[in-house]
Amino acid sequence: MLIIGTNPRAIKFAEKIASAPYLGYQIIGFVDNQWFGGNKDNLKRKSLVCDFDSFQSYIRNSIVDEVIIGLPVKSLYDQASKIITTCEEQGINIRYLSNLFDVKAPISGNCFSDEELLIHITHKNMDFYPSFIKKTMDIILSIVLLIVFLPLLAIVSIAIKIDSPGAIIYSQKRIGKNKRIFKLYKFRTMYENAEKKQADLESLNEATGPVFKIENDPRVTPVGKYLRKTSIDELPQFINVLKGEMSIVGPRPLPVRDYKGFREDWHRRRFSVRPGITCLWQVNGRSSIPFERWMELDMEYIDKWSLWLDLKIILKTIPIVLKGAGAF
């Protein structure tokens, strides 16, 4: 949690959060042009992480789940407006700390105390109950599919071991929800030390944008080509789903290297939801479509999300995978 402002209302709220660790919130720090919070040693240790002018740069490169605006919006409208715009572009949840007695109309929010109300400024499409159902279905389907595919997993493991030396399962750091890094699991499809050789192949990159893809990548093993074509290499990611790092449907998780190449803030909004094994990009051409269109499809998924949309994507994924369309 990042708190905007160090005025009395913001400081009072921060003190309540700090005194109630059972709520599960962690204060990252404060954003303001200077410290107005007095001699609050316990809060000063959190300190100012940035001022208003550098907020956009800070939020772009930091892990922030939620932003609480404690500023008096009427007198600091320009600063608050820029903060809201920046957070909306990147899909970060924003709430405004208001006095209950200031509210004169029905609104959506959560009471934090008898005097304070956190008003939701951004509306996340994934409400609690549909989101809970989605997560429950993720867990159930992952367990069932891992059991069903167990014989296939065993055969693939043997094939990889016979084909080339190295580990059966390959893990790579990927960017997850709210830009948290996690280890994604895949069946190994490349020769050992393939990542170290990527720099030598950058000039052969066939993808647009910051991502790296080569259709006939020389680092891919013979068995690996088949696993990629059929997407069997993705099966271990059901373990990531069980760990809560991924969902079955959601924007594909990108390597750290690709994320560092992002230039547009709106691209980062894809990190407001859990990444998935399949997605709209997967069923609309995959690697054959340009990067900008890929990002547009991710935004479309986030904006139009529903359980029905997830089901449609899953059903469309099956024939796409069987055909191997757009996979390399």
Summary of the structure (lengths in Angstrom):
residues: 328
radius of gyration: 22.7
end to end distance: 39.3
largest distance: 70.9
contacts: 959
relative contact order: 0.10
helix: 46%
strand: 16%
